[in-house]
């Protein structure tokens, strides 16, 4: 009986409540509250609303909003052709990215625990045309809006599936709603997202034990589905968390539905460099526990580990978008929180191909084949790719510092998408 009570106490200590843009941690009787978990959201969408409201009438017209007409239409709930602050409470805002050039890639390999090194070589000059990028990662509220709109439009179907398996490393049935592309659509039958009610296990074993350490209980999907109402909703308090469990097709379908696009690798890295060749895509080009949400545990099991998992810096889960300072372009969370899909297929020699063929303006790799979802595909840390993959960028809350480097490339099969995979979108004028 005593053991059960102790376990309940430990679980209670882990749980937090997120509301009004602030994550509140329960008092830790062994060391006091953890300050990082009290971080307030810096990103102020109401302030962005007021900037866009040029005529100052307290509403946004379509001409004032800097997004697309489809986004505007879905937010305009009462169909009066203007957005009130309440309707725009969770709107996507965009940062204007000017045209310019930068040095893409790096000649020095970056070591990561799942690969010997990345292949961002050779470093080469790239020219990028101006565009807009979403100021934050796509949030639960924004993706939920899309799901409801796409369901009504017949673009998706919802079925009861299983959240267990290789992505969570929980090999017991876990009933969960799965969203697929509807028959007749471009991505028919492709999984967009799994609304997982559980978190996964890490890749790390407990000390002196073969058992894997579980990730934080908050790392589940907070988007819910009500089959009776045929409606999606977000669990209260998690509207501004980055949408997770998003697979590549789910990210790309979202972008296309709203007249947007996933960024190219080159666009993403250009913005991440901050216009100043930043080594890390943060507010000042450096990275630590005060500039981005990453490295919640010692993933490389280093004996003298230094990073954001000391008692007063540990976070261990996703946080409201914009909880850390933006980069010089006004873009938040390019490092950490969730991995971000790009439009590119991965090729280890694509940079060399561009150099050899004089491709310098807006490069993008659209050559690749969809991998099968069967046992012929190798996945997991330390395994080489057996099929074509897409590219993710930026790292996530639970990955270590090297993968948050501006030039780091992470090849991922498009059907992968667990609790640390999300998206960011761009708008080409």
VEXTORDREN-675301 format. One line per field, with one value per residue (C-alpha): residue number from 0; residue in one letter; y, z, x. Coordinates in pm, whole numbers, plus 50000, padded with zeros to 5 digits. Example, Ala and Ser with C-alpha at 12.3 -4.5 7.8 and 13.67 -1.06 7.14 Angstrom:
<rs>
pos 0,1 $
code a,s $
py 49550,49894 $
pz 50780,50714 $
px 51230,51367 $
</rs>
This chain:
<rs>
pos 0,1,2,3,4,5,6,7,8,9,10,11,12,13,14,15,16,17,18,19,20,21,22,23,24,25,26,27,28,29,30,31,32,33,34,35,36,37,38,39,40,41,42,43,44,45,46,47,48,49,50,51,52,53,54,55,56,57,58,59,60,61,62,63,64,65,66,67,68,69,70,71,72,73,74,75,76,77,78,79,80,81,82,83,84,85,86,87,88,89,90,91,92,93,94,95,96,97,98,99,100,101,102,103,104,105,106,107,108,109,110,111,112,113,114,115,116,117,118,119,120,121,122,123,124,125,126,127,128,129,130,131,132,133,134,135,136,137,138,139,140,141,142,143,144,145,146,147,148,149,150,151,152,153,154,155,156,157,158,159,160,161,162,163,164,165,166,167,168,169,170,171,172,173,174,175,176,177,178,179,180,181,182,183,184,185,186,187,188,189,190,191,192,193,194,195,196,197,198,199,200,201,202,203,204,205,206,207,208,209,210,211,212,213,214,215,216,217,218,219,220,221,222,223,224,225,226,227,228,229,230,231,232,233,234,235,236,237,238,239,240,241,242,243,244,245,246,247,248,249,250,251,252,253,254,255,256,257,258,259,260,261,262,263,264,265,266,267,268,269,270,271,272,273,274,275,276,277,278,279,280,281,282,283,284,285,286,287,288,289,290,291,292,293,294,295,296,297,298,299,300,301,302,303,304,305,306,307,308,309,310,311,312,313,314,315,316,317,318,319,320,321,322,323,324,325,326,327,328,329,330,331,332,333,334,335,336,337,338,339,340,341,342,343,344,345,346,347,348,349,350,351,352,353,354,355,356,357,358,359,360,361,362,363,364,365,366,367,368,369,370,371,372,373,374,375,376,377,378,379,380,381,382,383,384,385,386,387,388,389,390,391,392,393,394,395,396,397,398,399,400,401,402,403,404,405,406,407,408,409,410,411,412,413,414,415,416,417,418,419,420,421,422,423,424,425,426,427,428 $
code x,x,x,x,x,x,x,x,x,x,x,x,x,x,x,x,x,x,x,x,x,x,x,x,x,x,x,x,x,x,x,x,x,x,x,x,x,x,x,x,x,x,x,x,x,x,x,x,x,x,x,x,x,x,x,x,x,x,x,x,x,x,x,x,x,x,x,x,x,x,x,x,x,x,x,x,x,x,x,x,x,x,x,x,x,x,x,x,x,x,x,x,x,x,x,x,x,x,x,x,x,x,x,x,x,x,x,x,x,x,x,x,x,x,x,x,x,x,x,x,x,x,x,x,x,x,x,x,x,x,x,x,x,x,x,x,x,x,x,x,x,x,x,x,x,x,x,x,x,x,x,x,x,x,x,x,x,x,x,x,x,x,x,x,x,x,x,x,x,x,x,x,x,x,x,x,x,x,x,x,x,x,x,x,x,x,x,x,x,x,x,x,x,x,x,x,x,x,x,x,x,x,x,x,x,x,x,x,x,x,x,x,x,x,x,x,x,x,x,x,x,x,x,x,x,x,x,x,x,x,x,x,x,x,x,x,x,x,x,x,x,x,x,x,x,x,x,x,x,x,x,x,x,x,x,x,x,x,x,x,x,x,x,x,x,x,x,x,x,x,x,x,x,x,x,x,x,x,x,x,x,x,x,x,x,x,x,x,x,x,x,x,x,x,x,x,x,x,x,x,x,x,x,x,x,x,x,x,x,x,x,x,x,x,x,x,x,x,x,x,x,x,x,x,x,x,x,x,x,x,x,x,x,x,x,x,x,x,x,x,x,x,x,x,x,x,x,x,x,x,x,x,x,x,x,x,x,x,x,x,x,x,x,x,x,x,x,x,x,x,x,x,x,x,x,x,x,x,x,x,x,x,x,x,x,x,x,x,x,x,x,x,x,x,x,x,x,x,x,x,x,x,x,x,x,x,x,x,x,x,x,x,x,x,x,x,x,x,x,x,x,x,x,x,x,x,x,x,x $
py 50000,50235,50171,50268,50594,50679,50609,50833,51109,51080,51093,51395,51571,51515,51658,52025,52245,52471,52763,53122,53082,52974,52628,52583,52313,52163,52231,51975,51879,51767,52083,52351,52454,52432,52784,52675,52533,52874,53033,53280,53296,53584,53560,53797,53723,54007,54248,54108,54156,54524,54573,54425,54631,54929,55122,55063,54952,54645,54397,54251,54265,54021,54301,54362,53996,53877,53515,53345,53375,53015,53076,53392,53210,52932,53181,53398,53193,53429,53496,53875,53915,54046,53885,53982,53936,53626,53472,53552,53432,53149,53278,53203,53515,53550,53711,53883,53728,53950,53815,53766,53519,53309,53021,52698,52384,52323,52139,52012,51708,51732,51428,51304,50999,50836,50895,50916,51264,51475,51559,51933,51966,52145,52484,52690,53023,53020,53301,53304,53504,53686,53506,53485,53225,53144,53314,52998,52629,52518,52492,52244,52504,52576,52212,52137,52412,52247,51901,52023,52216,51932,51677,51890,51930,51555,51582,51349,51046,50946,50590,50417,50279,50197,50440,50158,50033,50140,50515,50496,50173,50071,49727,49681,49798,50165,50271,50611,50803,50816,51077,50967,51136,51069,50860,51069,51321,51360,51179,50922,50652,50830,50881,51248,51218,50983,51142,50946,50944,50816,50922,50696,50541,50699,50520,50528,50241,50290,50248,49881,49781,49670,49876,50194,50521,50670,51020,51290,51215,51552,51440,51305,51450,51706,51710,51503,51369,51328,51068,51156,51522,51444,51727,51776,51991,52075,51984,52317,52481,52318,52529,52702,52393,52294,52030,51700,51344,51510,51299,51453,51406,51558,51861,51901,51853,52126,52362,52292,52323,52679,52785,52757,52535,52358,52541,52413,52313,52622,52854,52703,52731,53083,53200,52995,53173,53497,53698,53670,53313,53204,52871,52803,52929,53127,53491,53545,53238,53056,52785,52681,52611,52976,53014,52707,52398,52106,51838,51725,51419,51285,51114,51033,50911,51128,51083,51459,51583,51957,52091,52170,51891,52022,52051,52421,52399,52068,52094,51755,51835,52067,52422,52698,52831,53150,53086,53179,53493,53510,53527,53853,53786,53760,53381,53168,52815,52726,52537,52277,52217,51994,51881,52070,51902,52053,51988,51835,51476,51387,51327,51319,51460,51718,52011,51885,51837,52201,52323,52108,52224,52590,52574,52873,53030,52872,52513,52232,51857,51714,51382,51084,50780,50707,50434,50132,50081,49727,49531,49619,49969,50016,50271,50378,50526,50392,50239,50360,50456,50178,50401,50765,51007,51366,51624,51755,52052,52219,51946,51898,51917,51580,51589,51716,52031,51925,51859,52215,52350,52571,52341,52006,51778,51496,51242,51096,50866,51056,50802,50874,51132,51081,51328,51542,51597,51908,52167,52528,52681,52947,53176,53275,53611 $
pz 50000,50082,49743,49565,49759,49678,49310,49316,49474,49204,48928,49089,49102,48729,48622,48537,48434,48132,48093,47974,47810,48129,48237,48611,48785,49113,49404,49418,49786,49714,49548,49505,49184,48855,48711,48345,48384,48484,48157,48026,47659,47493,47162,47187,46925,47049,46988,46636,46588,46681,46441,46156,46244,46036,46060,46435,46437,46651,46366,46088,45731,45476,45332,45674,45758,45626,45572,45301,45216,45322,45664,45699,45597,45853,46133,46037,46239,46210,45840,45872,45666,45955,46238,46596,46854,46977,46629,46574,46919,46774,46423,46228,46195,45948,45957,45640,45525,45287,44987,45030,45030,45287,45316,45339,45497,45675,45589,45946,46023,46317,46540,46652,46854,46574,46295,46289,46137,45911,45557,45520,45288,45098,45244,44950,44871,44813,44708,44848,44721,44976,45136,45458,45730,46012,46322,46523,46473,46387,46712,46835,46789,46431,46332,46502,46295,45984,46084,46139,45812,45612,45762,45664,45314,45276,45259,45551,45723,46088,46211,46537,46520,46746,46897,47010,46808,46690,46731,47095,47175,47362,47223,47361,47186,47253,47093,46929,46648,46327,46054,45694,45357,45212,44897,44584,44744,44662,44978,44992,45249,45393,45768,45865,46242,46531,46825,47077,47436,47563,47556,47435,47588,47533,47374,47706,47952,48323,48522,48578,48402,48051,48079,47878,48059,47986,47848,48035,48066,47908,47575,47427,47159,47311,47009,47077,46852,46942,46709,46812,46718,46443,46575,46687,46986,47191,47556,47740,47819,47534,47243,47196,47229,46897,46717,46738,46606,46263,45974,45655,45461,45748,45747,45370,45344,45605,45409,45073,45217,45323,45011,45191,45163,45382,45370,45155,45333,45192,45307,45654,45696,45551,45818,46084,46007,46118,45842,46037,45971,46317,46433,46618,46508,46825,46925,46922,46754,47076,47248,47604,47829,47822,47444,47328,47452,47390,47557,47834,47913,47858,47529,47468,47825,47873,48218,48264,48097,48074,47925,47995,48236,48557,48827,48767,48386,48311,48102,47945,47739,47467,47565,47433,47104,47148,47504,47410,47234,46852,46604,46419,46162,46435,46407,46720,46814,46512,46762,46977,47081,46782,46466,46160,45825,45504,45150,45044,44987,45157,44950,45109,44794,44704,44808,44591,44305,44338,44338,44038,43838,43933,44122,44354,44356,44571,44555,44645,44608,44480,44364,44580,44608,44878,45106,45181,45531,45584,45733,45441,45586,45852,46120,46454,46601,46459,46149,45801,45563,45342,45142,45052,45334,45379,45574,45919,46081,46418,46680,46950,47323,47385,47147,47234,47131,46806,46622,46691,46481,46195,45927,46079,45847,45984,45726,45836,45658,45581,45768,46094,46325,46699,46987,46875,46507,46401,46125,46020,45700,45448,45214,44878,44750 $
px 50000,50284,50445,50124,50103,50465,50401,50096,50303,50568,50308,50144,50480,50530,50198,50162,49875,49917,49681,49680,50020,50201,50314,50280,50482,50384,50618,50899,50941,51298,51426,51164,50987,51174,51195,51202,50853,50720,50832,50574,50482,50667,50486,50188,49925,49703,49988,50023,49649,49679,49970,49767,49458,49570,49243,49224,48859,48924,48868,49080,48960,49096,49310,49465,49533,49869,49762,49554,49185,49120,49272,49066,48748,48794,48860,48560,48313,48016,48087,48076,48396,48599,48790,48726,49003,48819,48801,49169,49272,49481,49546,49861,50074,50358,50700,50818,51145,51346,51532,51904,52189,52371,52615,52418,52560,52888,53208,53252,53033,52793,52778,52437,52347,52145,52401,52784,52761,52544,52636,52583,52880,52996,52915,52794,52629,52253,52020,51666,51368,51155,50858,50660,50712,50475,50606,50554,50516,50161,49968,49710,49435,49542,49570,49239,49074,49213,49090,48735,48734,48891,48650,48351,48498,48546,48925,48997,48847,48870,48899,48974,49326,49620,49872,50099,50393,50734,50680,50579,50763,50447,50368,50020,49701,49633,49302,49336,49171,49371,49326,49382,49361,49013,48960,48999,49235,49604,49713,49434,49505,49808,49812,49809,49816,49742,49562,49764,49631,49966,50328,50603,50908,51247,51541,51722,51734,51701,52022,52107,51786,51682,51363,51320,51258,50914,50887,50696,50320,50235,50382,50061,49836,49604,49374,49061,48784,48418,48262,47905,47952,48205,48418,48777,48868,49177,49201,49168,49501,49694,49571,49908,50124,50283,50078,50263,50223,50212,50339,50476,50153,49957,50184,50183,49806,49755,49978,49814,49463,49537,49729,50061,50367,50613,50947,51228,51546,51710,51430,51430,51807,51811,51565,51743,52070,51904,52068,52393,52510,52398,52534,52209,51864,51798,51770,52147,52297,52384,52186,52120,51826,51723,51699,51512,51333,51568,51777,51548,51756,52106,52033,52400,52452,52758,52915,52962,52648,52591,52273,51913,51837,51983,51715,51656,51650,51476,51162,51103,50799,50673,50584,50360,50495,50691,50804,51162,51293,51252,51536,51620,51345,51083,51049,51013,51121,51329,51544,51373,51012,50923,51099,50974,50906,51043,50924,51259,51350,51676,51990,52333,52494,52228,52448,52732,52486,52376,52736,52830,52528,52532,52200,52217,51869,51597,51727,51487,51511,51182,51325,51233,51009,50754,50892,50675,50537,50658,50947,51176,51218,51483,51404,51541,51860,52184,52029,52110,51830,51696,51459,51403,51319,51209,51410,51324,51495,51547,51552,51291,51232,51395,51692,52037,52219,52399,52072,51954,52241,52124,52266,52170,51967,51753,51627,51293,51049,50727,50513,50699,50549,50547,50519,50813,50725,50533,50539,50588,50453,50553,50363,50505,50381 $
</rs>
